[in-house]
Amino acid sequence: MIVPLPDLAAMEAFGARVAAVLRPGDVVALSGGVGAGKTTLARAILRGLGHDGEVPSPTFSIVEAYDLPAVRLPVAHADFYRLRSPREADELGLDDYREGAALIAEWPEMAGGFSHEPGCLAILLETDGTGRRAIASLGADWLGRMP
């Protein structure tokens, strides 16, 4: 599935559509080069879940947690760019963050990837002229759910 994202409003709308169907246990795996819009889309998803505060990039903290009532469902927002090995994701206690929550994962390949999980929505963001496009791959749990 290819979704054109010509401007910030389109990115916000796409994030809201993903947020509307997001469930505990889901992973939204965001890939793309530096500046592709991964954090922008993560912020749009979190806003779609009801978060109205600041959403810092987790580049340095690696994982930021968002809990009820600030969001419709608990979410861990992770940026794995700085990991040197997928084993480091285990050392972070990622499973604890994911318990009963959804995961938004930037640079998922640095954590070993999540595409093997049925609840994974993998989104590759690419530049497209002056905007972006999202190339989405749906895990089995997303079939029929993605708007």
Backbone as CSV, one residue per row, in Angstrom:
resi,resn,N_x,N_y,N_z,CA_x,CA_y,CA_z,C_x,C_y,C_z
1,MET,0.849,-1.162,0.000,0.000,0.000,0.000,0.900,1.232,0.000
2,ILE,0.655,2.144,-0.922,1.416,3.391,-0.994,0.476,4.542,-0.671
3,VAL,0.896,5.382,0.280,0.096,6.521,0.702,0.887,7.789,0.402
4,PRO,0.394,8.652,-0.487,1.084,9.915,-0.738,0.914,10.853,0.456
5,LEU,2.000,11.502,0.827,1.989,12.452,1.941,2.609,13.759,1.450
6,PRO,1.855,14.535,0.666,2.428,15.709,0.028,2.779,16.848,0.974
7,ASP,2.169,16.845,2.173,2.432,17.950,3.099,2.191,17.486,4.538
8,LEU,2.421,18.395,5.474,2.271,18.062,6.889,0.833,17.674,7.233
9,ALA,-0.132,18.314,6.606,-1.539,17.979,6.872,-1.834,16.529,6.481
10,ALA,-1.267,16.080,5.381,-1.466,14.686,4.961,-0.803,13.726,5.940
11,MET,0.379,14.104,6.449,1.080,13.281,7.442,0.238,13.182,8.714
12,GLU,-0.328,14.311,9.143,-1.184,14.326,10.341,-2.408,13.437,10.136
13,ALA,-3.034,13.534,8.972,-4.229,12.736,8.692,-3.905,11.251,8.661
14,PHE,-2.773,10.888,8.053,-2.363,9.488,8.018,-2.095,8.981,9.436
15,GLY,-1.391,9.780,10.237,-1.136,9.400,11.627,-2.423,9.197,12.407
16,ALA,-3.417,10.062,12.172,-4.706,9.932,12.856,-5.419,8.649,12.436
17,ARG,-5.324,8.286,11.150,-5.964,7.049,10.670,-5.310,5.817,11.299
18,VAL,-3.993,5.837,11.419,-3.294,4.722,12.067,-3.704,4.652,13.540
19,ALA,-3.722,5.806,14.202,-4.073,5.853,15.628,-5.475,5.308,15.876
20,ALA,-6.397,5.575,14.965,-7.791,5.169,15.149,-7.956,3.651,15.224
21,VAL,-7.041,2.902,14.625,-7.174,1.445,14.612,-6.069,0.739,15.404
22,LEU,-5.220,1.496,16.052,-4.106,0.925,16.818,-4.627,0.194,18.054
23,ARG,-4.033,-0.978,18.327,-4.437,-1.796,19.476,-3.216,-2.182,20.307
24,PRO,-3.427,-2.546,21.565,-2.306,-3.050,22.371,-1.670,-4.251,21.676
25,GLY,-0.364,-4.317,21.700,0.373,-5.396,21.060,0.827,-5.057,19.651
26,ASP,0.247,-4.018,19.056,0.649,-3.607,17.716,2.026,-2.952,17.736
27,VAL,2.690,-3.034,16.595,3.951,-2.335,16.366,3.796,-1.531,15.085
28,VAL,4.112,-0.250,15.171,4.210,0.582,13.977,5.700,0.809,13.784
29,ALA,6.271,0.121,12.806,7.715,0.151,12.550,7.998,1.170,11.453
30,LEU,8.654,2.273,11.825,8.898,3.379,10.911,10.338,3.364,10.420
31,SER,10.496,3.176,9.118,11.829,3.152,8.504,11.948,4.286,7.502
32,GLY,13.175,4.598,7.153,13.468,5.642,6.179,14.735,6.354,6.597
33,GLY,15.285,7.108,5.707,16.529,7.809,5.993,16.353,8.927,7.005
34,VAL,17.473,9.520,7.382,17.449,10.676,8.277,16.629,11.772,7.601
35,GLY,15.683,12.338,8.330,14.850,13.403,7.792,13.666,12.940,6.964
36,ALA,13.406,11.645,6.934,12.299,11.114,6.122,10.927,11.410,6.719
37,GLY,10.857,11.716,8.006,9.585,12.025,8.639,9.117,11.016,9.662
38,LYS,10.007,10.145,10.126,9.619,9.109,11.097,9.078,9.725,12.386
39,THR,9.796,10.667,12.951,9.354,11.279,14.202,8.102,12.113,13.979
40,THR,7.999,12.771,12.835,6.803,13.551,12.523,5.575,12.647,12.477
41,LEU,5.695,11.489,11.845,4.571,10.554,11.795,4.278,9.983,13.180
42,ALA,5.314,9.665,13.953,5.100,9.164,15.319,4.329,10.192,16.141
43,ARG,4.698,11.457,16.005,3.984,12.519,16.735,2.533,12.598,16.288
44,ALA,2.281,12.449,14.994,0.915,12.495,14.481,0.088,11.333,15.034
45,ILE,0.684,10.166,15.132,-0.015,9.007,15.705,-0.346,9.271,17.172
46,LEU,0.621,9.780,17.913,0.381,10.067,19.328,-0.695,11.136,19.505
47,ARG,-0.698,12.160,18.660,-1.770,13.163,18.727,-3.118,12.514,18.399
48,GLY,-3.114,11.599,17.423,-4.338,10.881,17.077,-4.860,10.019,18.212
49,LEU,-3.957,9.632,19.112,-4.349,8.844,20.293,-4.768,9.733,21.455
50,GLY,-4.710,11.054,21.254,-5.179,11.970,22.286,-4.104,12.736,23.019
51,HIS,-2.845,12.470,22.738,-1.771,13.189,23.450,-1.694,14.617,22.926
52,ASP,-1.791,15.589,23.840,-1.738,16.980,23.395,-0.514,17.725,23.916
53,GLY,0.390,17.020,24.530,1.605,17.645,25.031,2.763,17.492,24.066
54,GLU,3.919,17.858,24.558,5.134,17.737,23.761,5.470,16.266,23.529
55,VAL,6.016,15.963,22.368,6.474,14.621,22.042,7.948,14.733,21.654
56,PRO,8.820,14.569,22.639,10.240,14.675,22.313,10.706,13.477,21.490
57,SER,11.687,13.718,20.653,12.281,12.605,19.916,13.012,11.723,20.912
58,PRO,12.793,10.415,20.865,13.483,9.536,21.811,14.893,9.135,21.356
59,THR,15.514,9.938,20.518,16.845,9.604,20.008,17.830,9.354,21.142
60,PHE,17.788,10.163,22.184,18.757,10.001,23.271,18.230,9.156,24.415
61,SER,16.940,9.268,24.730,16.371,8.446,25.806,16.087,7.026,25.320
62,ILE,15.999,6.825,24.047,15.698,5.596,23.319,14.223,5.207,23.419
63,VAL,13.621,5.267,24.602,12.198,4.925,24.729,11.496,5.992,25.569
64,GLU,10.363,6.447,25.064,9.476,7.349,25.805,8.141,6.626,25.953
65,ALA,7.598,6.622,27.160,6.322,5.951,27.414,5.200,6.977,27.543
66,TYR,4.050,6.649,26.982,2.849,7.478,27.067,1.745,6.602,27.637
67,ASP,1.179,7.040,28.753,0.211,6.218,29.468,-1.151,6.890,29.549
68,LEU,-2.153,6.087,29.923,-3.492,6.590,30.177,-3.421,7.620,31.300
69,PRO,-4.200,8.613,31.346,-5.275,8.993,30.439,-4.817,9.933,29.318
70,ALA,-3.530,10.210,29.218,-3.035,11.147,28.199,-3.229,10.616,26.776
71,VAL,-3.353,9.308,26.638,-3.569,8.667,25.344,-4.648,7.603,25.486
72,ARG,-5.269,7.251,24.367,-6.342,6.245,24.366,-5.857,4.879,24.813
73,LEU,-4.615,4.545,24.480,-4.009,3.295,24.928,-2.525,3.555,25.174
74,PRO,-1.916,2.805,26.087,-0.498,3.011,26.369,0.357,2.768,25.132
75,VAL,1.381,3.597,24.978,2.273,3.514,23.825,3.705,3.716,24.288
76,ALA,4.601,2.904,23.738,6.034,3.129,23.895,6.539,3.637,22.544
77,HIS,7.194,4.790,22.557,7.767,5.368,21.339,9.276,5.211,21.456
78,ALA,9.853,4.424,20.569,11.284,4.104,20.651,12.012,4.538,19.390
79,ASP,13.236,4.961,19.570,14.123,5.296,18.460,15.384,4.463,18.656
80,PHE,15.566,3.467,17.810,16.664,2.514,17.969,17.918,2.885,17.179
81,TYR,17.975,4.100,16.676,19.093,4.529,15.833,20.451,4.303,16.492
82,ARG,20.546,4.550,17.784,21.835,4.467,18.485,22.224,3.059,18.922
83,LEU,21.356,2.073,18.741,21.710,0.714,19.142,22.801,0.162,18.229
84,ARG,23.724,-0.550,18.815,24.790,-1.187,18.032,24.458,-2.636,17.709
85,SER,23.499,-3.207,18.437,23.143,-4.611,18.266,21.692,-4.802,18.701
86,PRO,20.957,-5.695,18.052,19.583,-5.978,18.485,19.498,-6.442,19.941
87,ARG,20.559,-7.035,20.458,20.548,-7.478,21.866,20.346,-6.309,22.824
88,GLU,20.775,-5.121,22.419,20.615,-3.956,23.280,19.144,-3.620,23.506
89,ALA,18.278,-3.938,22.556,16.843,-3.709,22.743,16.326,-4.557,23.904
90,ASP,16.823,-5.781,24.018,16.428,-6.643,25.141,16.919,-6.063,26.456
91,GLU,18.131,-5.503,26.443,18.708,-4.926,27.659,17.931,-3.700,28.137
92,LEU,17.230,-3.037,27.232,16.414,-1.873,27.596,15.150,-2.273,28.345
93,GLY,14.805,-3.546,28.337,13.550,-3.993,28.925,12.370,-3.673,28.028
94,LEU,12.582,-3.758,26.721,11.550,-3.408,25.758,10.264,-4.196,25.983
95,ASP,10.371,-5.461,26.362,9.167,-6.262,26.608,8.323,-5.666,27.718
96,ASP,8.959,-5.074,28.724,8.211,-4.433,29.814,7.427,-3.234,29.301
97,TYR,8.046,-2.434,28.445,7.355,-1.280,27.861,6.175,-1.718,27.001
98,ARG,6.313,-2.855,26.332,5.298,-3.314,25.386,4.112,-4.001,26.047
99,GLU,4.230,-4.404,27.292,3.159,-5.119,27.980,1.885,-4.277,28.001
100,GLY,0.847,-4.719,27.289,-0.426,-4.017,27.245,-0.394,-2.714,26.471
101,ALA,0.648,-2.493,25.696,0.829,-1.232,24.985,1.118,-1.477,23.513
102,ALA,1.002,-0.424,22.732,1.463,-0.448,21.347,2.884,0.107,21.330
103,LEU,3.619,-0.223,20.291,4.988,0.255,20.125,5.097,0.997,18.809
104,ILE,5.618,2.213,18.877,6.008,2.953,17.682,7.528,2.891,17.660
105,ALA,8.082,2.240,16.648,9.517,1.978,16.596,10.154,2.679,15.401
106,GLU,11.014,3.652,15.686,11.811,4.271,14.641,13.116,3.492,14.514
107,TRP,13.603,3.339,13.297,14.802,2.548,13.007,14.644,1.121,13.548
108,PRO,13.539,0.426,13.222,13.287,-0.904,13.784,14.356,-1.932,13.423
109,GLU,15.002,-1.760,12.280,16.035,-2.708,11.868,17.204,-2.754,12.842
110,MET,17.452,-1.671,13.561,18.545,-1.638,14.533,18.217,-2.482,15.766
111,ALA,16.927,-2.789,15.965,16.490,-3.628,17.089,16.153,-5.035,16.624
112,GLY,16.544,-5.383,15.408,16.265,-6.716,14.884,15.012,-6.794,14.045
113,GLY,14.254,-5.699,13.977,13.043,-5.671,13.161,11.854,-6.301,13.858
114,PHE,10.680,-5.976,13.366,9.442,-6.475,13.944,8.511,-7.042,12.885
115,SER,8.952,-7.039,11.633,8.067,-7.427,10.527,7.586,-8.871,10.618
116,HIS,8.242,-9.702,11.408,7.800,-11.088,11.587,6.586,-11.190,12.516
117,GLU,6.267,-10.098,13.217,5.141,-10.119,14.148,3.836,-9.835,13.398
118,PRO,2.782,-10.592,13.675,1.518,-10.363,12.961,0.920,-8.988,13.227
119,GLY,1.267,-8.373,14.345,0.737,-7.056,14.696,1.593,-5.908,14.203
120,CYS,2.487,-6.175,13.265,3.395,-5.128,12.778,2.841,-4.446,11.531
121,LEU,2.778,-3.135,11.609,2.521,-2.286,10.457,3.861,-1.628,10.140
122,ALA,4.523,-2.094,9.107,5.823,-1.553,8.708,5.601,-0.441,7.695
123,ILE,6.154,0.730,7.981,5.989,1.885,7.102,7.363,2.410,6.715
124,LEU,7.638,2.391,5.424,8.856,2.982,4.886,8.490,4.357,4.371
125,LEU,9.156,5.389,4.911,8.910,6.758,4.466,10.005,7.167,3.496
126,GLU,9.584,7.721,2.376,10.519,8.176,1.350,10.142,9.586,0.919
127,THR,11.141,10.351,0.488,10.841,11.654,-0.082,10.208,11.438,-1.449
128,ASP,9.297,12.342,-1.794,8.580,12.269,-3.066,8.345,13.704,-3.517
129,GLY,9.260,14.237,-4.303,9.187,15.644,-4.683,9.424,16.499,-3.461
130,THR,8.480,17.366,-3.154,8.609,18.209,-1.957,7.936,17.588,-0.743
131,GLY,7.281,16.446,-0.924,6.605,15.779,0.175,7.219,14.427,0.476
132,ARG,6.390,13.535,0.942,6.809,12.180,1.292,5.784,11.202,0.742
133,ARG,6.136,9.938,0.823,5.169,8.881,0.593,5.469,7.779,1.588
134,ALA,4.418,7.113,2.010,4.530,5.994,2.937,4.244,4.716,2.176
135,ILE,5.152,3.770,2.307,4.953,2.452,1.718,4.706,1.510,2.895
136,ALA,3.470,1.059,3.013,3.064,0.283,4.182,2.964,-1.200,3.847
137,SER,3.499,-2.019,4.742,3.379,-3.476,4.677,2.619,-3.914,5.920
138,LEU,1.567,-4.673,5.711,0.679,-5.042,6.806,0.953,-6.444,7.308
139,GLY,1.115,-6.568,8.631,1.145,-7.879,9.246,-0.259,-8.459,9.236
140,ALA,-0.385,-9.741,9.484,-1.683,-10.425,9.410,-2.759,-9.767,10.268
141,ASP,-2.375,-9.250,11.449,-3.369,-8.624,12.327,-3.890,-7.293,11.792
142,TRP,-3.204,-6.717,10.810,-3.615,-5.431,10.233,-4.509,-5.601,9.008
143,LEU,-4.586,-6.791,8.458,-5.395,-7.001,7.264,-6.849,-6.682,7.562
144,GLY,-7.466,-5.874,6.743,-8.841,-5.472,6.939,-9.035,-4.365,7.956
145,ARG,-7.978,-3.974,8.613,-8.073,-2.930,9.637,-7.515,-1.611,9.160
146,MET,-6.553,-1.636,8.247,-5.892,-0.410,7.805,-6.813,0.393,6.914
147,PRO,-7.088,1.637,7.301,-8.000,2.476,6.485,-7.341,2.896,5.174
